[in-house]
Amino acid sequence: MWLFSRKGASGFSANSTAEEVTQGIDGSGLTAIVTGASSGIGAETARVLALRGVHVIMAVRNLSAGNEVKETIIKEVSKARVDTMELDLSSIASVRKFASEFDSLGLPLNVLM
């Protein structure tokens, strides 16, 4: 439909990809936590952020699935800095454990998605 392919003032449309929108951005020096990064839009977000040099912390319920996505990202982006950490947002105990473990890494938190 023409409405969704029409470019806005930014030069992008609803059909623009994350790679297109972030092209030319240097994210090195940034750290991002991406929740739900073991599949779908979370995995794609983690991949594109890693592609742009961001240190990505993949916050996932299923570490096995998260590690598979991590390996896929590293195969595509050899210099990617990607870590997986367990996080179940439905459990306050899991959230507290994740926060404590992330804090102990001494990393800045620049992006939370």
Secondary structure as GFF3:
##gff-version 3
##sequence-region A 1 113
A	DSSP	alpha_helix	2	5	.	.	.	ID=ss1
A	DSSP	alpha_helix	18	22	.	.	.	ID=ss2
A	DSSP	beta_strand	31	35	.	.	.	ID=ss3
A	DSSP	alpha_helix	40	51	.	.	.	ID=ss4
A	DSSP	beta_strand	55	60	.	.	.	ID=ss5
A	DSSP	alpha_helix	63	76	.	.	.	ID=ss6
A	DSSP	beta_strand	82	86	.	.	.	ID=ss7
A	DSSP	alpha_helix	92	105	.	.	.	ID=ss8
A	DSSP	beta_strand	111	112	.	.	.	ID=ss9
###
